[in-house]
Amino acid sequence: MGGQTRKALVFAAAIGAALSGCAPVKTVSVQAPAVAPAPAAPILVAQPGPWRIRKTEWTAADEAGFGQFVRAIAESGCMTTTSCMQSAANPYRESDPPTLIIHADCAKWAYMLRAYYASKNGLPFSYVNRIVSDSGDPRFSTTSNGVVSRQDIIDTGAPIETASVLQHVHDEVSSATYRMDAGLQGSLSQDFYSPKIQPGSIHAGTAIYDINGHVMLVYDVTADGSVLYMDANPDQSVSRGIYGPQVPQTRVALGGGFKNFRPLKLEGAFLMPDGTYLGGHVVLATNDEIPDYSLEQYRGNVVGSEVNGARPQYRYNDASLNLYEYARASLSHGGYAYNPVYELQVSMRALCRDANDRTDGADKRVQQGVAALYADLSQTVAAWQQKDHRVVYDGVSLQDALTATYAAQDRACVVADPESKDGTISLDRFMRQSPQTDVLRLIADIVTPASFAEMQPVGH
């Protein structure tokens, strides 16, 4: 093994609940000292070239570029963090040695993509590398975690080794790093801020934190307000989904929901003749300095709605909505509409991916997803029956269309199950586990409003 090979690091996946940033099982909280996730043992491979700082801050163009980078990877259809970074979707892959392998789970994926992009574009970077928690497992602490220290990535005169930085990010970041009070402004800043739910503020590159121990990364917001995300799993597989009730609404202290990377500047650095910056330190923007900082995802947008523990209230164009409806309404400029057939199709496709995912926590995501689909479809059908303008369906029979869509998606989904007679089970099996998840029965019970029925052709 050559000297060049011995210097570099592969970003080995954290194995087991103790190392994973995306753990599916909640543990008992006990008092604990300042903690950092246990590092994974590195494996030696070739290293990429040096990282030089050529800009003192991330501009709007840099943020847009990072979003485009994330979106290209997500839309490529790549299935693992390694294949994503080695695919044609990564425009920087040619500058990496063939042996550079990047593994990451959900929490590390967002940070490592951000650091990787910064290294390729001469940008400064900084991250929380040590936290304090009141829990034996800080990923599931009952109160907010705190920042103990940060690591600034600056040029000290020796080339910055990207591989080494990414290895440290991998070893020192977990979903516990996201579990911080979104309203707290401490002497040491957290890496993210809570954005207002509005067009432009939720974008490709926005993180979504599920306090059950999962992190997603937005790659697109569609014209109808749907927030599309990709996520990595403990086995480094990459999947895609749509933001909705499967991401629980939380109190501000736990910091769940939408998170944008906090703006930062490199200050006190010396501009060298070659255009690089030497030395300095990173300063992060305070909440008050961020124009789109907002706690509305936790407190609602109706003044005084979150009083004495009351549930936050949301209104858009004078219509009362829940958080997920409000997000879709706001991000679509009020032009969103639910098409029940489309919603059923994309939801069952996402459920199929989770049902075939053999990683820890996949079964829980399927259960939560099926329950969310049933609840959402039930509400959507009820709204359609009440002629709610937000629900759009222009076909002959909504019941027939939903039945056909359900059958088609069920046929298309083959779920491996070594315990079954033929080695597979249908997605329908997951749906029929309880009356509260039996989507086909729900569809069968749809009653077309009389005024709609009068407009249907004879025979339907």
C-alpha positions as CSV (number, residue, x, y, z in Angstrom):
1,M,0.0,0.0,0.0
2,G,1.6,3.3,-1.1
3,G,2.2,6.4,1.1
4,Q,-0.4,8.4,-0.8
5,T,-3.0,5.6,-0.1
6,R,-2.1,5.4,3.6
7,K,-2.9,9.1,4.2
8,A,-6.5,9.2,3.1
9,L,-9.7,8.1,4.8
10,V,-12.8,6.3,3.8
11,F,-15.9,7.5,5.6
12,A,-16.9,4.2,7.2
13,A,-20.5,3.7,8.1
14,A,-21.3,3.8,11.8
15,I,-22.4,0.3,12.7
16,G,-25.0,-0.3,15.4
17,A,-27.3,1.9,17.5
18,A,-24.4,3.4,19.5
19,L,-22.8,4.8,16.3
20,S,-25.7,5.4,14.1
21,G,-27.1,9.0,13.7
22,C,-30.4,7.6,12.6
23,A,-31.6,5.2,15.4
24,P,-35.1,3.8,15.3
25,V,-35.5,2.9,19.0
26,K,-36.0,5.4,21.8
27,T,-33.9,4.8,24.9
28,V,-34.4,5.8,28.5
29,S,-33.1,9.3,29.4
30,V,-30.6,9.6,32.2
31,Q,-28.2,12.4,33.3
32,A,-25.0,12.3,31.2
33,P,-22.0,14.6,30.7
34,A,-21.0,16.3,27.5
35,V,-20.9,13.7,24.7
36,A,-19.9,13.2,21.1
37,P,-20.8,10.2,19.0
38,A,-18.3,7.4,19.1
39,P,-16.0,7.5,16.0
40,A,-16.0,4.8,13.4
41,A,-12.7,3.1,12.7
42,P,-11.3,4.6,9.4
43,I,-10.1,2.4,6.5
44,L,-7.2,3.7,4.5
45,V,-7.7,4.7,0.9
46,A,-6.6,7.5,-1.4
47,Q,-7.3,11.1,-0.5
48,P,-8.7,13.9,-2.6
49,G,-6.9,17.2,-3.3
50,P,-6.6,20.1,-0.9
51,W,-9.4,22.4,0.1
52,R,-8.5,26.1,-0.2
53,I,-10.6,28.9,1.1
54,R,-11.4,31.5,-1.7
55,K,-14.5,33.1,-0.4
56,T,-15.3,34.6,3.0
57,E,-19.0,33.7,3.0
58,W,-21.7,31.7,1.3
59,T,-23.6,34.0,-1.1
60,A,-27.1,33.5,-2.4
61,A,-25.5,32.1,-5.6
62,D,-23.5,29.6,-3.4
63,E,-26.7,28.5,-1.6
64,A,-28.5,28.1,-4.9
65,G,-25.6,26.1,-6.2
66,F,-25.7,23.8,-3.2
67,G,-29.4,23.3,-3.7
68,Q,-28.8,22.4,-7.4
69,F,-26.1,19.9,-6.3
70,V,-28.5,18.2,-3.9
71,R,-31.3,18.2,-6.4
72,A,-29.2,16.6,-9.1
73,I,-28.1,13.8,-6.8
74,A,-31.7,13.2,-5.6
75,E,-33.2,13.1,-9.1
76,S,-30.5,10.8,-10.5
77,G,-32.2,7.8,-8.8
78,C,-28.9,6.7,-7.1
79,M,-29.5,4.2,-4.4
80,T,-26.6,4.5,-2.0
81,T,-24.5,7.4,-0.7
82,T,-21.4,5.9,-2.3
83,S,-23.1,5.4,-5.7
84,C,-24.6,8.9,-5.5
85,M,-21.2,10.6,-5.1
86,Q,-19.6,8.5,-7.8
87,S,-22.5,9.0,-10.3
88,A,-22.7,11.5,-13.2
89,A,-25.1,13.5,-10.9
90,N,-22.0,14.7,-9.0
91,P,-20.3,17.3,-11.2
92,Y,-17.2,17.2,-9.0
93,R,-16.6,13.4,-9.2
94,E,-13.7,13.7,-11.7
95,S,-11.7,15.6,-9.1
96,D,-12.0,12.8,-6.6
97,P,-9.7,9.7,-6.7
98,P,-11.6,6.5,-7.7
99,T,-11.0,5.0,-4.3
100,L,-12.7,7.8,-2.4
101,I,-15.8,6.2,-0.8
102,I,-18.3,8.3,1.1
103,H,-20.7,6.4,3.4
104,A,-23.2,8.3,5.6
105,D,-26.5,7.8,7.4
106,C,-29.3,10.3,7.5
107,A,-27.8,12.9,9.9
108,K,-24.3,12.8,8.5
109,W,-25.5,12.9,4.9
110,A,-26.7,16.5,5.0
111,Y,-23.5,17.7,6.7
112,M,-21.1,15.7,4.5
113,L,-22.8,16.9,1.3
114,R,-22.5,20.5,2.6
115,A,-18.8,20.1,3.6
116,Y,-18.0,18.3,0.3
117,Y,-19.7,21.1,-1.7
118,A,-17.8,23.7,0.3
119,S,-14.5,22.0,-0.4
120,K,-15.1,22.0,-4.2
121,N,-16.1,25.7,-4.2
122,G,-13.5,27.3,-1.9
123,L,-16.1,28.1,0.8
124,P,-15.6,28.3,4.6
125,F,-17.3,25.7,6.7
126,S,-18.0,25.2,10.4
127,Y,-20.0,22.7,12.4
128,V,-20.9,21.6,16.0
129,N,-18.5,18.9,16.9
130,R,-19.4,18.3,20.6
131,I,-22.7,18.6,22.4
132,V,-24.1,18.3,25.9
133,S,-27.3,16.4,26.7
134,D,-29.4,15.3,29.7
135,S,-29.8,11.9,28.2
136,G,-27.8,8.7,28.0
137,D,-28.7,8.7,24.4
138,P,-28.6,12.4,23.2
139,R,-30.6,11.5,20.1
140,F,-33.7,11.1,22.2
141,S,-33.2,13.6,25.0
142,T,-36.3,15.0,26.5
143,T,-34.9,18.5,26.6
144,S,-32.8,20.5,24.2
145,N,-29.2,19.5,23.6
146,G,-26.5,22.2,23.9
147,V,-23.4,23.2,22.0
148,V,-20.1,22.6,23.8
149,S,-17.7,23.3,20.9
150,R,-17.5,24.0,17.2
151,Q,-14.9,23.2,14.6
152,D,-14.0,25.9,12.0
153,I,-12.5,24.7,8.7
154,I,-10.0,27.4,7.9
155,D,-6.7,27.5,6.0
156,T,-3.8,27.6,8.5
157,G,-1.1,27.5,5.8
158,A,-1.1,23.8,5.3
159,P,-3.6,22.4,2.7
160,I,-6.9,21.4,4.2
161,E,-7.4,17.7,3.6
162,T,-11.0,17.2,2.6
163,A,-10.9,13.5,3.4
164,S,-9.8,14.3,7.0
165,V,-12.5,16.9,7.4
166,L,-15.2,14.7,6.2
167,Q,-14.1,11.8,8.4
168,H,-14.3,14.1,11.5
169,V,-17.8,15.3,10.4
170,H,-18.8,11.7,10.0
171,D,-17.5,10.8,13.4
172,E,-18.7,13.8,15.3
173,V,-22.2,14.5,13.9
174,S,-25.4,12.5,14.7
175,S,-29.1,13.2,14.8
176,A,-28.5,14.5,18.3
177,T,-26.7,17.5,16.7
178,Y,-30.1,18.6,15.3
179,R,-31.9,18.3,18.6
180,M,-31.6,21.9,19.8
181,D,-34.0,24.6,20.8
182,A,-34.8,26.5,17.6
183,G,-35.4,29.7,19.6
184,L,-32.3,29.6,21.7
185,Q,-29.4,32.0,21.0
186,G,-26.3,30.9,23.0
187,S,-22.7,32.0,23.0
188,L,-22.0,29.1,20.7
189,S,-24.4,29.0,17.8
190,Q,-26.1,25.8,16.5
191,D,-25.6,25.0,12.8
192,F,-29.2,25.5,11.7
193,Y,-32.0,28.0,12.1
194,S,-35.8,27.7,11.8
195,P,-37.0,29.3,8.5
196,K,-40.3,30.8,7.8
197,I,-42.5,28.5,5.8
198,Q,-42.7,30.5,2.6
199,P,-41.5,30.2,-1.0
200,G,-37.8,30.6,-1.2
201,S,-37.1,29.8,2.4
202,I,-37.9,26.1,2.1
203,H,-35.7,25.0,-0.8
204,A,-33.3,22.4,-2.1
205,G,-30.8,22.0,0.7
206,T,-33.2,22.6,3.6
207,A,-33.0,19.8,6.2
208,I,-36.0,18.2,7.8
209,Y,-35.5,16.8,11.3
210,D,-37.8,14.0,12.7
211,I,-37.3,13.9,16.4
212,N,-37.7,10.1,16.3
213,G,-34.1,10.1,15.1
214,H,-34.3,10.7,11.3
215,V,-33.1,13.5,9.0
216,M,-34.1,14.3,5.5
217,L,-32.8,16.7,2.9
218,V,-35.2,18.7,0.7
219,Y,-34.3,18.5,-3.0
220,D,-37.4,20.2,-4.6
221,V,-40.5,22.1,-3.8
222,T,-43.1,21.6,-6.6
223,A,-45.6,24.2,-7.9
224,D,-48.4,22.6,-5.9
225,G,-46.4,23.0,-2.7
226,S,-45.2,19.4,-2.3
227,V,-41.8,19.2,-0.5
228,L,-39.7,16.4,-1.9
229,Y,-36.9,15.0,0.1
230,M,-34.2,12.4,-0.1
231,D,-32.7,10.6,3.0
232,A,-29.9,8.2,3.8
233,N,-30.4,5.2,6.0
234,P,-28.1,3.3,8.5
235,D,-27.1,1.0,5.7
236,Q,-26.2,4.0,3.5
237,S,-29.1,3.3,1.1
238,V,-30.8,6.5,-0.2
239,S,-34.5,6.8,-0.5
240,R,-37.0,9.6,-1.4
241,G,-40.3,10.8,0.0
242,I,-42.7,13.7,0.4
243,Y,-43.0,15.8,3.6
244,G,-46.2,15.3,5.5
245,P,-47.7,14.1,8.8
246,Q,-45.1,11.3,9.0
247,V,-42.8,14.0,10.2
248,P,-44.2,14.8,13.7
249,Q,-44.9,18.4,14.7
250,T,-42.8,19.2,17.8
251,R,-42.3,21.8,20.4
252,V,-39.6,24.4,19.7
253,A,-37.3,23.0,22.4
254,L,-36.6,19.8,20.4
255,G,-36.1,21.7,17.1
256,G,-37.9,19.3,14.8
257,G,-39.1,20.2,11.3
258,F,-37.5,22.5,8.7
259,K,-33.9,23.6,9.3
260,N,-31.7,25.8,7.1
261,F,-27.9,26.0,7.5
262,R,-27.1,29.1,9.4
263,P,-25.3,31.9,7.4
264,L,-21.7,32.3,8.3
265,K,-18.7,34.6,7.5
266,L,-15.0,34.1,7.7
267,E,-13.6,37.1,9.6
268,G,-10.0,38.2,10.4
269,A,-8.5,36.2,7.5
270,F,-5.6,37.5,5.4
271,L,-6.1,37.7,1.6
272,M,-3.1,36.1,0.0
273,P,-1.6,37.0,-3.5
274,D,-3.0,33.8,-5.0
275,G,-6.6,34.7,-4.0
276,T,-6.9,32.4,-1.0
277,Y,-7.7,33.4,2.6
278,L,-5.4,32.4,5.4
279,G,-6.4,32.2,9.1
280,G,-9.3,34.0,10.6
281,H,-12.4,32.5,12.4
282,V,-16.0,31.8,11.5
283,V,-18.8,33.9,12.8
284,L,-22.4,32.6,12.4
285,A,-25.4,34.9,12.0
286,T,-27.7,35.4,15.0
287,N,-31.4,34.7,14.7
288,D,-32.1,38.4,14.6
289,E,-29.7,38.8,11.6
290,I,-31.5,36.2,9.5
291,P,-34.4,37.8,7.5
292,D,-36.4,34.6,7.2
293,Y,-35.9,33.3,10.7
294,S,-39.2,32.3,12.2
295,L,-40.7,30.0,14.8
296,E,-44.1,29.7,13.1
297,Q,-43.7,26.0,12.4
298,Y,-43.8,25.5,16.2
299,R,-46.0,28.4,17.3
300,G,-48.4,28.8,14.4
301,N,-49.1,32.1,12.6
302,V,-52.2,33.1,14.6
303,V,-51.2,35.5,17.3
304,G,-51.7,34.0,20.7
305,S,-52.7,30.6,19.4
306,E,-50.0,28.8,21.4
307,V,-51.0,29.7,24.8
308,N,-51.1,27.5,27.9
309,G,-50.1,24.5,25.8
310,A,-52.8,25.0,23.2
311,R,-52.1,23.5,19.7
312,P,-50.6,26.1,17.3
313,Q,-53.1,27.4,14.7
314,Y,-52.4,28.3,11.1
315,R,-54.4,30.4,8.7
316,Y,-53.8,31.0,5.0
317,N,-56.1,33.3,3.0
318,D,-58.4,33.2,6.1
319,A,-58.7,29.4,5.9
320,S,-57.9,27.4,9.0
321,L,-55.3,24.7,8.3
322,N,-53.0,22.3,10.1
323,L,-49.2,22.6,9.8
324,Y,-48.9,20.3,6.8
325,E,-51.8,22.0,4.9
326,Y,-50.4,25.4,5.7
327,A,-46.9,24.4,4.4
328,R,-48.4,23.3,1.1
329,A,-50.7,26.3,0.8
330,S,-47.9,28.8,1.6
331,L,-45.3,27.1,-0.6
332,S,-47.7,27.0,-3.6
333,H,-48.7,30.7,-3.1
334,G,-52.2,29.4,-2.3
335,G,-52.5,27.5,-5.5
336,Y,-52.2,24.0,-4.1
337,A,-54.8,21.4,-4.7
338,Y,-55.1,17.8,-3.6
339,N,-55.7,15.2,-6.3
340,P,-56.6,12.1,-4.3
341,V,-55.6,9.7,-7.1
342,Y,-52.2,11.3,-7.4
343,E,-51.7,11.4,-3.6
344,L,-52.6,7.7,-3.3
345,Q,-50.2,6.8,-6.1
346,V,-47.1,8.6,-4.8
347,S,-47.8,7.6,-1.2
348,M,-48.0,3.9,-2.1
349,R,-44.8,4.1,-4.1
350,A,-43.0,5.6,-1.1
351,L,-44.5,2.9,1.1
352,C,-43.3,0.2,-1.2
353,R,-39.7,1.6,-1.0
354,D,-39.9,1.5,2.8
355,A,-41.5,-1.9,2.8
356,N,-38.5,-3.3,0.9
357,D,-36.0,-1.5,3.1
358,R,-34.4,-4.1,5.4
359,T,-32.7,-1.5,7.7
360,D,-33.7,-0.9,11.3
361,G,-36.6,1.5,11.6
362,A,-38.0,0.6,8.1
363,D,-41.0,-1.3,9.6
364,K,-41.8,1.6,11.8
365,R,-41.7,4.0,8.9
366,V,-44.1,1.7,7.0
367,Q,-46.5,1.6,9.9
368,Q,-46.4,5.3,10.3
369,G,-46.7,5.9,6.6
370,V,-49.8,3.6,6.2
371,A,-51.5,5.3,9.2
372,A,-50.7,8.7,7.7
373,L,-52.0,7.7,4.3
374,Y,-55.3,6.4,5.7
375,A,-55.8,9.6,7.8
376,D,-54.9,11.9,4.9
377,L,-57.1,10.1,2.3
378,S,-60.0,10.0,4.8
379,Q,-59.8,13.8,5.3
380,T,-59.3,14.4,1.6
381,V,-62.3,12.3,0.6
382,A,-64.4,14.0,3.3
383,A,-63.3,17.4,2.0
384,W,-64.2,16.4,-1.6
385,Q,-67.6,15.3,-0.5
386,Q,-68.1,18.7,1.0
387,K,-67.0,20.3,-2.3
388,D,-63.8,21.8,-0.8
389,H,-62.1,23.6,-3.6
390,R,-58.7,22.4,-2.5
391,V,-59.6,18.9,-3.6
392,V,-59.5,18.4,-7.3
393,Y,-60.8,15.4,-9.2
394,D,-62.2,15.7,-12.7
395,G,-62.8,12.1,-13.6
396,V,-66.0,10.1,-13.8
397,S,-65.8,8.1,-10.5
398,L,-63.4,8.9,-7.7
399,Q,-64.1,5.6,-6.1
400,D,-63.3,3.7,-9.3
401,A,-60.2,5.7,-10.0
402,L,-58.8,5.2,-6.4
403,T,-59.6,1.4,-6.6
404,A,-57.8,1.1,-9.9
405,T,-54.8,3.1,-8.6
406,Y,-54.6,1.0,-5.4
407,A,-54.7,-2.2,-7.4
408,A,-52.0,-1.0,-9.9
409,Q,-49.6,0.1,-7.1
410,D,-50.2,-3.1,-5.1
411,R,-49.4,-5.2,-8.2
412,A,-46.3,-3.1,-8.9
413,C,-44.9,-3.6,-5.4
414,V,-43.2,-6.8,-4.6
415,V,-42.1,-7.0,-1.0
416,A,-39.5,-9.7,-0.2
417,D,-40.5,-11.9,2.8
418,P,-38.5,-15.1,3.2
419,E,-41.1,-16.5,5.7
420,S,-43.9,-16.5,3.1
421,K,-44.7,-19.4,0.8
422,D,-43.4,-17.8,-2.4
423,G,-40.9,-15.4,-0.7
424,T,-42.9,-12.2,-1.2
425,I,-45.9,-10.5,0.3
426,S,-48.1,-7.7,-1.1
427,L,-48.3,-4.1,0.0
428,D,-51.9,-4.7,0.7
429,R,-51.0,-6.9,3.6
430,F,-49.6,-3.9,5.4
431,M,-52.7,-1.9,4.8
432,R,-55.1,-4.5,6.2
433,Q,-53.5,-4.8,9.6
434,S,-56.2,-2.7,11.3
435,P,-59.4,-0.8,10.5
436,Q,-57.4,2.4,10.9
437,T,-55.1,1.5,8.0
438,D,-57.4,-0.4,5.7
439,V,-57.2,2.0,2.8
440,L,-59.1,-0.3,0.3
441,R,-62.1,-0.5,2.7
442,L,-62.0,3.3,3.1
443,I,-62.2,3.6,-0.7
444,A,-65.0,1.1,-0.9
445,D,-67.0,3.2,1.5
446,I,-66.8,6.4,-0.5
447,V,-70.2,7.9,-1.2
448,T,-70.4,10.3,-4.1
449,P,-72.4,13.5,-3.3
450,A,-75.8,13.6,-4.9
451,S,-75.0,16.8,-6.8
452,F,-71.9,15.0,-8.2
453,A,-73.7,11.8,-9.0
454,E,-76.3,13.7,-11.0
455,M,-73.5,14.8,-13.4
456,Q,-72.1,11.3,-13.9
457,P,-73.0,9.4,-17.1
458,V,-75.5,6.6,-16.9
459,G,-74.0,3.4,-15.8
460,H,-71.4,4.9,-13.4
